[in-house]
């Protein structure tokens, strides 16, 4: 019998949702546990999986991607081979599973019974929240055994894996005189106004140049992860092949990634494959911190606030703009001497922007 696919309720107060995109096409064969489509609610972008297998059919008169519709609105059908699409909505309840809510609430006794866990032959499915936390904690989630419905990996699985793993970390710290960098940023603002590159963009460019001169890993591409603070927590979109891009190109791409991260419209691929990451907590008044490494990244650079402090400059004690740079890395993977040389290069770049600005 045909099974209706409807706009799911992703929370007790949810009344409508936006169909973002179908991940399967009309006529595709789908298996239980596969992701069918994505839905945006007031809280998050959610991946919706099916508990049943069959042939996906999407009628021409149903809501299209981008449409916002009430919960329960018909979106399509799952048919068995040879079965015809019904002329009107069937009475059977929709059999799609919303992504778990952040607190992973337990289901009430009156909820529909769980479908049997299917035998999975592909990469396991994971909830969007669990995927984000896995990125934050450096957990390789494809190797985990999920405890959610249909074997889906949920937050508790990721956190349990993180607790069971020991990260060998080392952090190097240095202080840089950012007076010339502050002056450079002021010149950009005077010439370009709101379009001027931010300190994050300047650090992305100088980091890319430093990684070419002092590679942290043999033959590694320069894919920079940028830590972005969003309403849902930290997200790390990736600037790919950053060493091949100009400052203007990096600034434009970083702005686009940041905007989409905060709008919850980043595709999953946009947060994968970073070989290095940078985080700036200076705008929150943080002087120094030891950022966390991720398993897919060679190292992580943390930038503290730039503050006017007395310093010895050309034999005189004068006010200078000083900041802390912190490099955290896995010392089982990276040599401490190599990491120290890289951090020294970054300090030189902060103090003398002309060394990297035109590359």
DRENDO-1510 file (C-alpha; in Angstrom, 1 decimal, always signed):
<recs>
REC; n; res; u; v; w
REC; 1; UNK; +0.0; +0.0; +0.0 .
REC; 2; UNK; +1.2; +3.5; -0.8 .
REC; 3; UNK; +2.7; +5.4; +2.2 .
REC; 4; UNK; +2.2; +9.1; +2.4 .
REC; 5; UNK; +5.2; +11.4; +3.1 .
REC; 6; UNK; +4.2; +14.6; +4.9 .
REC; 7; UNK; +5.7; +17.6; +6.5 .
REC; 8; UNK; +6.9; +16.2; +9.9 .
REC; 9; UNK; +6.4; +17.8; +13.3 .
REC; 10; UNK; +9.9; +18.5; +14.6 .
REC; 11; UNK; +8.8; +19.9; +18.0 .
REC; 12; UNK; +5.7; +20.2; +20.1 .
REC; 13; UNK; +5.1; +23.8; +19.1 .
REC; 14; UNK; +6.0; +23.5; +15.4 .
REC; 15; UNK; +3.1; +24.3; +13.1 .
REC; 16; UNK; +4.8; +24.7; +9.8 .
REC; 17; UNK; +8.1; +24.0; +8.1 .
REC; 18; UNK; +10.0; +24.9; +4.9 .
REC; 19; UNK; +10.9; +22.2; +2.5 .
REC; 20; UNK; +14.5; +23.0; +1.7 .
REC; 21; UNK; +15.5; +20.2; -0.8 .
REC; 22; UNK; +14.8; +16.7; -1.8 .
REC; 23; UNK; +17.9; +14.4; -1.5 .
REC; 24; UNK; +16.2; +11.8; -3.6 .
REC; 25; UNK; +14.6; +12.3; -7.0 .
REC; 26; UNK; +11.2; +11.3; -8.2 .
REC; 27; UNK; +11.4; +7.6; -9.2 .
REC; 28; UNK; +14.4; +6.8; -7.1 .
REC; 29; UNK; +14.5; +3.6; -5.0 .
REC; 30; UNK; +15.1; +4.3; -1.4 .
REC; 31; UNK; +16.0; +2.0; +1.6 .
REC; 32; UNK; +14.9; +2.3; +5.2 .
REC; 33; UNK; +17.1; +4.7; +7.1 .
REC; 34; UNK; +18.1; +6.8; +4.1 .
REC; 35; UNK; +17.6; +10.6; +4.2 .
REC; 36; UNK; +14.8; +11.8; +1.9 .
REC; 37; UNK; +14.7; +15.5; +2.3 .
REC; 38; UNK; +15.6; +18.5; +4.5 .
REC; 39; UNK; +13.3; +20.7; +6.4 .
REC; 40; UNK; +14.0; +24.1; +8.1 .
REC; 41; UNK; +12.1; +24.9; +11.2 .
REC; 42; UNK; +12.4; +27.9; +13.5 .
REC; 43; UNK; +15.2; +26.2; +15.3 .
REC; 44; UNK; +17.4; +24.2; +12.8 .
REC; 45; UNK; +17.9; +22.6; +9.5 .
REC; 46; UNK; +16.8; +19.0; +9.8 .
REC; 47; UNK; +17.5; +15.8; +7.7 .
REC; 48; UNK; +14.4; +13.6; +7.4 .
REC; 49; UNK; +14.8; +9.9; +7.0 .
REC; 50; UNK; +12.4; +7.2; +6.1 .
REC; 51; UNK; +11.5; +4.1; +8.1 .
REC; 52; UNK; +10.4; +2.2; +5.0 .
REC; 53; UNK; +11.8; +1.3; +1.6 .
REC; 54; UNK; +10.2; +1.7; -1.8 .
REC; 55; UNK; +10.0; +3.9; -4.8 .
REC; 56; UNK; +9.8; +7.7; -4.2 .
REC; 57; UNK; +7.1; +9.5; -6.2 .
REC; 58; UNK; +6.6; +13.2; -6.0 .
REC; 59; UNK; +3.3; +14.5; -7.5 .
REC; 60; UNK; +3.5; +17.7; -9.6 .
REC; 61; UNK; +1.0; +19.5; -7.5 .
REC; 62; UNK; +2.7; +19.2; -4.1 .
REC; 63; UNK; +4.8; +21.9; -2.4 .
REC; 64; UNK; +8.1; +22.6; -4.0 .
REC; 65; UNK; +11.5; +23.3; -2.4 .
REC; 66; UNK; +11.4; +26.7; -0.8 .
REC; 67; UNK; +7.7; +26.4; +0.1 .
REC; 68; UNK; +6.6; +26.8; +3.8 .
REC; 69; UNK; +3.7; +24.6; +4.6 .
REC; 70; UNK; +1.7; +23.4; +7.6 .
REC; 71; UNK; +2.7; +20.2; +9.5 .
REC; 72; UNK; +1.0; +17.2; +7.9 .
REC; 73; UNK; +1.0; +18.6; +4.3 .
REC; 74; UNK; +1.4; +15.9; +1.7 .
REC; 75; UNK; +4.9; +16.0; +0.0 .
REC; 76; UNK; +5.0; +12.6; -1.8 .
REC; 77; UNK; +4.6; +8.9; -1.6 .
REC; 78; UNK; +6.6; +5.7; -1.1 .
REC; 79; UNK; +5.3; +3.0; -3.5 .
REC; 80; UNK; +6.1; -0.6; -3.9 .
REC; 81; UNK; +7.3; -1.9; -7.3 .
REC; 82; UNK; +4.4; -1.9; -9.7 .
REC; 83; UNK; +2.2; +0.1; -7.5 .
REC; 84; UNK; +0.3; +3.1; -8.9 .
REC; 85; UNK; +0.4; +6.5; -7.3 .
REC; 86; UNK; -3.0; +7.2; -5.6 .
REC; 87; UNK; -5.3; +9.8; -6.9 .
REC; 88; UNK; -5.7; +11.4; -3.5 .
REC; 89; UNK; -3.9; +11.3; -0.2 .
REC; 90; UNK; -3.9; +7.9; +1.5 .
REC; 91; UNK; -5.0; +7.5; +5.1 .
REC; 92; UNK; -1.8; +5.8; +6.3 .
REC; 93; UNK; +0.3; +8.0; +8.5 .
REC; 94; UNK; +3.5; +9.4; +7.1 .
REC; 95; UNK; +6.5; +7.2; +7.8 .
REC; 96; UNK; +9.4; +9.7; +8.0 .
REC; 97; UNK; +11.5; +10.3; +11.0 .
REC; 98; UNK; +12.4; +13.9; +12.1 .
REC; 99; UNK; +15.9; +14.5; +13.4 .
REC; 100; UNK; +16.0; +14.2; +17.2 .
REC; 101; UNK; +15.4; +17.3; +19.3 .
REC; 102; UNK; +18.5; +18.6; +21.1 .
REC; 103; UNK; +17.5; +17.0; +24.4 .
REC; 104; UNK; +16.7; +13.7; +22.8 .
REC; 105; UNK; +13.3; +13.3; +24.6 .
REC; 106; UNK; +11.9; +9.8; +25.0 .
REC; 107; UNK; +8.8; +8.9; +23.1 .
REC; 108; UNK; +5.5; +8.5; +24.9 .
REC; 109; UNK; +3.8; +5.1; +25.2 .
REC; 110; UNK; +1.3; +6.2; +22.6 .
REC; 111; UNK; +3.9; +6.9; +20.0 .
REC; 112; UNK; +4.0; +4.7; +16.9 .
REC; 113; UNK; +6.1; +1.6; +17.4 .
REC; 114; UNK; +9.7; +1.7; +16.2 .
REC; 115; UNK; +10.4; +0.1; +12.9 .
REC; 116; UNK; +13.0; -2.8; +12.9 .
REC; 117; UNK; +16.6; -1.6; +12.6 .
REC; 118; UNK; +17.5; -2.3; +8.9 .
REC; 119; UNK; +20.7; -4.0; +7.8 .
REC; 120; UNK; +22.9; -1.1; +6.7 .
REC; 121; UNK; +25.4; -1.4; +3.9 .
REC; 122; UNK; +26.2; +2.3; +3.5 .
REC; 123; UNK; +27.6; +5.0; +5.7 .
REC; 124; UNK; +25.4; +5.2; +8.9 .
REC; 125; UNK; +23.0; +8.1; +9.2 .
REC; 126; UNK; +23.5; +10.8; +11.8 .
REC; 127; UNK; +21.3; +13.6; +13.2 .
REC; 128; UNK; +22.3; +17.1; +12.3 .
REC; 129; UNK; +22.9; +18.0; +15.9 .
REC; 130; UNK; +25.1; +14.9; +16.4 .
REC; 131; UNK; +27.0; +15.7; +13.2 .
REC; 132; UNK; +27.8; +19.2; +14.5 .
REC; 133; UNK; +28.9; +18.0; +17.9 .
REC; 134; UNK; +31.1; +15.3; +16.3 .
REC; 135; UNK; +32.9; +18.1; +14.4 .
REC; 136; UNK; +33.3; +20.2; +17.6 .
REC; 137; UNK; +34.7; +17.2; +19.6 .
REC; 138; UNK; +36.8; +15.7; +16.8 .
REC; 139; UNK; +34.9; +12.4; +16.7 .
REC; 140; UNK; +35.0; +10.3; +13.5 .
REC; 141; UNK; +31.3; +9.4; +13.5 .
REC; 142; UNK; +31.2; +7.1; +10.4 .
REC; 143; UNK; +32.8; +4.3; +12.6 .
REC; 144; UNK; +30.2; +4.6; +15.4 .
REC; 145; UNK; +27.3; +2.3; +16.2 .
REC; 146; UNK; +24.2; +4.4; +16.5 .
REC; 147; UNK; +21.6; +3.9; +19.2 .
REC; 148; UNK; +18.8; +5.9; +17.7 .
REC; 149; UNK; +15.9; +4.6; +15.7 .
REC; 150; UNK; +16.9; +2.6; +12.6 .
REC; 151; UNK; +20.5; +2.7; +14.0 .
REC; 152; UNK; +20.8; +6.5; +13.6 .
REC; 153; UNK; +23.8; +8.1; +15.3 .
REC; 154; UNK; +22.6; +10.6; +17.9 .
REC; 155; UNK; +24.2; +13.0; +20.3 .
REC; 156; UNK; +24.7; +10.6; +23.2 .
REC; 157; UNK; +26.7; +8.3; +20.8 .
REC; 158; UNK; +29.0; +11.0; +19.8 .
REC; 159; UNK; +29.6; +12.3; +23.4 .
REC; 160; UNK; +30.3; +8.7; +24.6 .
REC; 161; UNK; +32.9; +8.3; +21.9 .
REC; 162; UNK; +34.5; +11.6; +22.8 .
REC; 163; UNK; +34.7; +10.6; +26.5 .
REC; 164; UNK; +36.4; +7.3; +25.6 .
REC; 165; UNK; +39.1; +8.9; +23.5 .
REC; 166; UNK; +42.2; +10.6; +24.8 .
REC; 167; UNK; +43.6; +13.5; +22.8 .
REC; 168; UNK; +47.3; +14.2; +23.1 .
REC; 169; UNK; +47.5; +18.0; +22.9 .
REC; 170; UNK; +50.2; +20.5; +23.1 .
REC; 171; UNK; +49.8; +24.3; +23.0 .
REC; 172; UNK; +52.4; +26.9; +22.1 .
REC; 173; UNK; +51.8; +30.5; +23.0 .
REC; 174; UNK; +53.5; +33.7; +21.9 .
REC; 175; UNK; +52.8; +37.5; +22.1 .
REC; 176; UNK; +52.8; +39.5; +18.9 .
REC; 177; UNK; +53.0; +43.3; +18.4 .
REC; 178; UNK; +50.0; +43.9; +16.2 .
REC; 179; UNK; +50.5; +47.7; +15.9 .
REC; 180; UNK; +51.3; +47.5; +12.1 .
REC; 181; UNK; +48.4; +45.1; +11.6 .
REC; 182; UNK; +46.0; +47.5; +13.3 .
REC; 183; UNK; +47.3; +50.3; +11.0 .
REC; 184; UNK; +46.8; +48.1; +7.9 .
REC; 185; UNK; +43.2; +47.3; +8.9 .
REC; 186; UNK; +42.6; +51.1; +9.4 .
REC; 187; UNK; +43.9; +51.8; +5.9 .
REC; 188; UNK; +41.6; +49.2; +4.4 .
REC; 189; UNK; +38.6; +50.6; +6.3 .
REC; 190; UNK; +39.4; +54.1; +5.1 .
REC; 191; UNK; +39.6; +53.0; +1.5 .
REC; 192; UNK; +36.8; +50.3; +1.4 .
REC; 193; UNK; +34.4; +51.1; +4.2 .
REC; 194; UNK; +32.2; +48.2; +5.2 .
REC; 195; UNK; +33.7; +46.0; +2.4 .
REC; 196; UNK; +37.1; +46.1; +4.0 .
REC; 197; UNK; +38.6; +42.8; +5.2 .
REC; 198; UNK; +38.2; +42.0; +8.9 .
REC; 199; UNK; +40.9; +40.8; +11.2 .
REC; 200; UNK; +39.6; +37.2; +10.6 .
REC; 201; UNK; +40.1; +37.7; +6.8 .
REC; 202; UNK; +43.6; +39.1; +7.3 .
REC; 203; UNK; +44.5; +36.1; +9.6 .
REC; 204; UNK; +43.1; +33.7; +7.0 .
REC; 205; UNK; +45.4; +35.1; +4.3 .
REC; 206; UNK; +48.5; +35.3; +6.5 .
REC; 207; UNK; +47.9; +31.7; +7.8 .
REC; 208; UNK; +47.6; +30.4; +4.3 .
REC; 209; UNK; +50.9; +32.0; +3.3 .
REC; 210; UNK; +52.6; +30.7; +6.5 .
REC; 211; UNK; +51.3; +27.1; +5.8 .
REC; 212; UNK; +52.9; +27.2; +2.4 .
REC; 213; UNK; +56.3; +28.3; +4.0 .
REC; 214; UNK; +56.0; +25.9; +6.9 .
REC; 215; UNK; +53.6; +23.0; +6.0 .
REC; 216; UNK; +52.2; +21.3; +9.1 .
REC; 217; UNK; +52.2; +17.9; +7.5 .
REC; 218; UNK; +53.7; +16.4; +4.4 .
REC; 219; UNK; +52.1; +17.5; +1.1 .
REC; 220; UNK; +48.8; +18.7; +2.7 .
REC; 221; UNK; +46.4; +21.0; +1.0 .
REC; 222; UNK; +45.6; +24.3; +2.7 .
REC; 223; UNK; +41.9; +24.0; +3.6 .
REC; 224; UNK; +41.3; +26.5; +6.4 .
REC; 225; UNK; +38.4; +26.0; +8.9 .
REC; 226; UNK; +36.9; +29.2; +10.2 .
REC; 227; UNK; +35.2; +28.9; +13.6 .
REC; 228; UNK; +31.8; +30.7; +13.3 .
REC; 229; UNK; +29.6; +31.5; +16.3 .
REC; 230; UNK; +26.0; +30.7; +15.3 .
REC; 231; UNK; +22.7; +30.6; +17.3 .
REC; 232; UNK; +23.1; +26.8; +17.3 .
REC; 233; UNK; +26.7; +26.8; +18.5 .
REC; 234; UNK; +30.0; +26.7; +16.8 .
REC; 235; UNK; +30.3; +25.8; +13.2 .
REC; 236; UNK; +33.5; +25.4; +11.2 .
REC; 237; UNK; +33.0; +26.1; +7.4 .
REC; 238; UNK; +36.1; +25.5; +5.3 .
REC; 239; UNK; +38.0; +27.9; +2.9 .
REC; 240; UNK; +39.3; +25.4; +0.4 .
REC; 241; UNK; +42.7; +25.9; -1.3 .
REC; 242; UNK; +43.2; +29.1; +0.6 .
REC; 243; UNK; +46.8; +29.4; -0.5 .
REC; 244; UNK; +45.7; +29.9; -4.1 .
REC; 245; UNK; +43.4; +32.8; -3.3 .
REC; 246; UNK; +43.9; +36.5; -2.9 .
REC; 247; UNK; +42.9; +38.4; +0.2 .
REC; 248; UNK; +39.9; +39.8; -1.6 .
REC; 249; UNK; +38.8; +36.3; -2.7 .
REC; 250; UNK; +39.3; +34.9; +0.8 .
REC; 251; UNK; +37.3; +37.8; +2.4 .
REC; 252; UNK; +34.4; +37.4; +0.0 .
REC; 253; UNK; +34.2; +33.6; +0.4 .
REC; 254; UNK; +34.6; +33.8; +4.2 .
REC; 255; UNK; +31.7; +36.3; +4.4 .
REC; 256; UNK; +29.5; +34.0; +2.3 .
REC; 257; UNK; +30.3; +31.0; +4.4 .
REC; 258; UNK; +29.7; +32.9; +7.7 .
REC; 259; UNK; +26.3; +34.2; +6.4 .
REC; 260; UNK; +25.2; +30.7; +5.4 .
REC; 261; UNK; +26.4; +29.2; +8.6 .
REC; 262; UNK; +24.3; +31.6; +10.6 .
REC; 263; UNK; +21.3; +31.0; +8.3 .
REC; 264; UNK; +21.6; +27.2; +8.7 .
REC; 265; UNK; +22.0; +26.8; +4.9 .
REC; 266; UNK; +25.5; +25.3; +4.8 .
REC; 267; UNK; +25.6; +22.0; +3.0 .
REC; 268; UNK; +27.4; +19.2; +5.1 .
REC; 269; UNK; +30.3; +19.2; +2.6 .
REC; 270; UNK; +31.1; +22.8; +3.5 .
REC; 271; UNK; +32.3; +21.8; +7.0 .
REC; 272; UNK; +34.5; +18.8; +6.0 .
REC; 273; UNK; +38.1; +18.4; +5.1 .
REC; 274; UNK; +39.8; +21.2; +7.0 .
REC; 275; UNK; +43.6; +20.7; +7.4 .
REC; 276; UNK; +44.0; +23.7; +9.7 .
REC; 277; UNK; +41.6; +25.9; +11.6 .
REC; 278; UNK; +41.6; +29.4; +13.1 .
REC; 279; UNK; +39.4; +30.9; +15.9 .
REC; 280; UNK; +39.3; +34.5; +17.0 .
REC; 281; UNK; +37.9; +35.1; +20.5 .
REC; 282; UNK; +39.4; +38.6; +20.7 .
REC; 283; UNK; +36.1; +40.2; +19.9 .
REC; 284; UNK; +34.7; +38.7; +23.2 .
REC; 285; UNK; +37.5; +40.3; +25.2 .
REC; 286; UNK; +39.5; +37.0; +25.6 .
REC; 287; UNK; +43.2; +37.5; +26.0 .
REC; 288; UNK; +44.4; +34.0; +25.3 .
REC; 289; UNK; +43.0; +30.4; +25.1 .
REC; 290; UNK; +44.0; +26.9; +24.1 .
REC; 291; UNK; +41.7; +25.9; +21.2 .
REC; 292; UNK; +40.7; +22.3; +20.7 .
REC; 293; UNK; +42.2; +20.3; +17.8 .
REC; 294; UNK; +40.0; +18.2; +15.5 .
REC; 295; UNK; +41.0; +14.8; +14.2 .
REC; 296; UNK; +40.9; +16.0; +10.6 .
REC; 297; UNK; +43.0; +19.1; +11.2 .
REC; 298; UNK; +46.7; +19.4; +11.7 .
REC; 299; UNK; +46.5; +22.2; +14.2 .
REC; 300; UNK; +44.4; +25.1; +15.5 .
REC; 301; UNK; +45.4; +28.7; +15.8 .
REC; 302; UNK; +43.7; +30.8; +18.5 .
REC; 303; UNK; +43.8; +34.6; +18.4 .
REC; 304; UNK; +43.2; +36.7; +21.5 .
REC; 305; UNK; +42.2; +40.4; +21.7 .
REC; 306; UNK; +44.4; +43.2; +20.5 .
REC; 307; UNK; +45.0; +45.5; +23.5 .
REC; 308; UNK; +47.1; +48.6; +24.0 .
REC; 309; UNK; +49.9; +47.8; +26.5 .
REC; 310; UNK; +53.2; +49.2; +27.5 .
REC; 311; UNK; +56.0; +47.6; +25.5 .
REC; 312; UNK; +59.7; +48.2; +24.8 .
REC; 313; UNK; +59.9; +49.5; +21.2 .
REC; 314; UNK; +63.2; +50.8; +19.8 .
REC; 315; UNK; +64.6; +51.1; +23.3 .
REC; 316; UNK; +61.7; +53.1; +24.7 .
REC; 317; UNK; +58.7; +51.9; +26.8 .
REC; 318; UNK; +55.7; +53.0; +24.7 .
REC; 319; UNK; +52.1; +51.9; +24.2 .
REC; 320; UNK; +51.8; +49.2; +21.5 .
REC; 321; UNK; +48.9; +47.0; +20.3 .
REC; 322; UNK; +49.7; +43.5; +21.6 .
REC; 323; UNK; +47.9; +40.2; +21.2 .
REC; 324; UNK; +48.4; +36.5; +22.1 .
REC; 325; UNK; +48.7; +33.8; +19.5 .
REC; 326; UNK; +48.1; +30.2; +20.6 .
REC; 327; UNK; +48.8; +27.1; +18.5 .
REC; 328; UNK; +47.3; +23.8; +19.6 .
REC; 329; UNK; +48.2; +20.6; +17.9 .
REC; 330; UNK; +48.3; +16.8; +18.4 .
REC; 331; UNK; +52.0; +16.2; +19.4 .
REC; 332; UNK; +51.7; +12.5; +18.3 .
REC; 333; UNK; +51.2; +13.8; +14.7 .
REC; 334; UNK; +53.1; +17.1; +14.4 .
REC; 335; UNK; +56.7; +17.8; +15.5 .
REC; 336; UNK; +56.9; +20.5; +18.2 .
REC; 337; UNK; +59.8; +22.2; +16.4 .
REC; 338; UNK; +57.8; +22.5; +13.2 .
REC; 339; UNK; +54.9; +23.9; +15.1 .
REC; 340; UNK; +57.2; +26.4; +16.9 .
REC; 341; UNK; +58.6; +27.6; +13.5 .
REC; 342; UNK; +55.1; +28.0; +12.1 .
REC; 343; UNK; +54.0; +30.1; +15.1 .
REC; 344; UNK; +57.1; +32.2; +14.9 .
REC; 345; UNK; +56.3; +32.9; +11.3 .
REC; 346; UNK; +52.8; +33.9; +12.2 .
REC; 347; UNK; +54.2; +36.3; +14.8 .
REC; 348; UNK; +56.5; +37.9; +12.2 .
REC; 349; UNK; +53.5; +38.2; +9.8 .
REC; 350; UNK; +51.5; +40.0; +12.4 .
REC; 351; UNK; +54.3; +42.4; +13.2 .
REC; 352; UNK; +55.3; +43.0; +9.5 .
REC; 353; UNK; +52.3; +42.6; +7.2 .
REC; 354; UNK; +54.4; +43.5; +4.2 .
REC; 355; UNK; +55.9; +40.0; +4.4 .
REC; 356; UNK; +52.7; +38.4; +3.2 .
REC; 357; UNK; +50.3; +41.1; +2.0 .
REC; 358; UNK; +51.1; +40.9; -1.7 .
REC; 359; UNK; +51.3; +37.1; -2.0 .
</recs>
